[in-house]
Each structure stands twice: as structure tokens, then as C-alpha cells.
Amino acid sequence: MSPALGAMEVENYAKGVLLEPFVHQVGGHSCVLRFNDKTICKPLIQREHQFYETLPAEMCQFTPQYKGVVSVSFEEDEEGNLCLIAYPLSGDQADLENVDNSDCEPKNKLIKWSNKKPVLLENDNYGKERVRQNRKEEKMKSHKLDEEFESKKSEVLYSSIEKKSGKVKHNPWSMKCHQQQLKRMKDNAKHRNQYKFILLENLTCRYEVPCVLDLKMGTRQHGDDASEEKKANQIRKCQQSTSAVIGVRVCGMQVYQLDSGQLMFMNKYHGRKLSVQGFKEALYQFLNNGKYLRRDLFEPVLKKLSELKSVLEKQESYRFYSSSLLIIYDGKESTMDSDSEYSEDLSEESADESAGAYAYSNSSSSMVDVRVIDFAHTTCKYFGEDSVVHEGQDTGYIFGLQNLITIIKEIRDNNNE
């Protein structure tokens, strides 16, 4: 492990770090928050925490880097707007690993996060009347986003990239999770105001426009400790989706559309409704930027998936129930230099085909990431406290992984022009 926080960083961090919604969360129900550019955090679940602390060495390259634990509390201003603040665990500041505090938002920043949008405080230069008007507008936008999300659970949504910054403005799923987390903490405020969160590597930080696919892996999703009601519910979801047939289903997606300059979002409700053919079409959409298929992604994705499969086949007793597999790549198109004059001479139709071959450099091809996340229901005989002990491989997960590899190869071979 890398050294812990330096003394100066600990001192700054001890004052509190303002947590913001993590806009690239496309799946899951647990709230993921931005700690800084390179680090995210999420509520600590003991089983997941135990997994990260006892992680097999060969799996490190396929999981986010674990960076430690923080204490998170929320503060409320006079108008009821909430913000989440991260602090070092009391007496355990030196236990935090690999955390760069240089780009954290300070606690006293003049923007506090309400349920979805930042709300300006009274001491901002806009003045009290402007602040009140801004709050009113933000609340209206929040309600509109809620209504849009609820009415379109089974639809695909689109969001524009900010022209000046090139950043994602908001993600409907991450905003929903953030709102629910704030509500849970507020409802429980009388009994508890401090929560433990784990710090993890932000897997999207090196991409300009991250395209993220969240796949729920395996033919079984419920953990060994699930109630009968929870077990029946999870079995039903698997039977009514592609999970039971091919061992994988879409849990969420965001993909950049080069032709419109928008991100396309697909949520888990839509993913559950997909047939096997629909799953294949969704995977094709993820690998297509609206102008052409990203053929440069096939080999690096297949290579990483095959390597992951080999690693999982060697894991004795592990069951990764309800975990997800992330595939991430950069949707930003590279600037063509040497090929630009050649491309200008081509017709519009052939230029698009040329772009598919030349617009993305070899370096962008190598920046494909494949990671396993979400270990709240993972079990292994080495954990010691589990009443149910499994032997051998996680065949349901490996079954899904093999089918995923086969489908990607099928897409590649059917579009090998």
C-alpha cells in the first residue's frame, strides 16, 4: 500500500470535505459520492469492507483501489438544505491510504448540495433576493427531474454535455440515489448523524467523456443471508430478465453520442425488460458513438474480459452475488492530424467509415477498463463467519462472463467491414 496522508493533508482534511453527487454512477441503489477527482465514497457495508481488506492479489487489477474509511455526517442550514461532509475517523487519520486531498472541496465552500442541485448561501454576491429566486428555480427543476425520472423508468434518457467545460451536467440515476441517501440520513437524524463510508478509486477520472456500462453478473443475485421475501424477489428478477438465460443483464449505461453531443442513459428498469436480442442491441449501442461502431474497442475489451475469466476460474469458494461488472472507455474523439487531409477528400459517407478507423488512437484503445464492483453480498469460506460455505468456482458469474465474451465477438464478427 502507498503511504498514508501527509500531515498537511490530514490537517486540511480534518476540517471536513464537502461531498458531491458522483455524476457517472449509472447503476446500483447505494449512493456514490465524489470525494475528489480521483476518489469516490459510498456507505460502508461490513461484508464489502471485509472483501476489500482481504482481496486476493490477482483480483486487484479488476477491482477499484481501496483507500480507507471516513466518517460522513450531514449539516442542515436554516432553510433545510442538506450537505454531506466527510471527516477522518476519530483517532484513525493515519489509516487512510492513497488519498490526495489537494482537490477536495472545503467544507466552507459557498455551494451546498440540496437534494439534487447546488443552492447558493446568503452570503453570496447575488444578494438575498437573487438567492431566494435561485432556490425557487432549483426546486422546480428538482421536481421536474423527479417527475421525468419516475415517468420514464423504462425509457432511455438523454443529457447534453456542457459546452464550456465538456463535463456531464447531471446523471438522472446518480441524482436519484443521492436524493434517497439524503432522505435516509435526514429521517434517521434523531438517532444517528454519523456514518462510515469507504473510499475507493474513481475509475472514470482519466476519461474526458466516460462511457460506462454496468452489468449485473451471474444467474443468482440474492445473498445467503437474504430473507425469504428478498430471495423470492431476486429470483423473480432473474427469471424475468436475461440473468437466468445468459447470466448477465444491463443494470445501467451512459454512452456518448458523437452526432448529437449528448450522453444517452439507460437505467436498470429498462435493462430488466430486455430480451437476449435486446441485450445484444444494447451492447451494440454502448459500442456505437452515434456515427459508427467503435471497432477499436473490441480487442482490448475482449482481452480484459478473458483475463478476468481466467482469474475468477482460480478463485476457490468465492460467490460474487449481486456484484456488477463495469466496462469503461472514453467517448471523446481524438483530433486527427496526419489523416485530416486525407479525410477531407473523402465523401461524407466514407468519411464516417474513415473516422471509425482513424479517429481513435492506439492509446485510447488501451484505456478501456473492466472492473468488478459492489461486494455487499460476496461470500467466501475464508470470511469465517458465514453459515453457508461454497466450494469451487462461481459458475453463475463465469457463465455470464463467457456469454458476454461470445456476444461481443458476435457483434465484432458481424460488423467486420
Secondary structure, DSSP 8 states (H G I E B T S, - for coil): ---B--HHHHHHHTT-EEEEE-TT--S-SS--EEEETTEEEEE--HHHHHHHHT--GGGGGGS--EEEEEEEEEEE-TT--EEEEEEE-TT-GGG-BS---TT--BTT-SEEE-SSSEEE-TTSTT-HHHHHHHHHHHHHHHHHHHHHHHHTTTSEEEEEB-TTT--B---HHHHHHHHHHHHHHHHTTTT---EEEEEEE-TTTT-SSEEEEEEEESS----TT--HHHHHHHHHHHHTSTHHHHSEEEEEEEEEETTTTEEEEE-HHHHHH--HHHHHHHHHHHTB-SSSB-GGGHHHHHHHHHHHHHHHTT-SS-EEET-EEEEEEE------STTHHHHHTS-HHHHHHHHHHHSS-HHHHHT-EEEEE--TEEE-GGGS--SS---S--HHHHHHHHHHHHHHHHHHHHT--
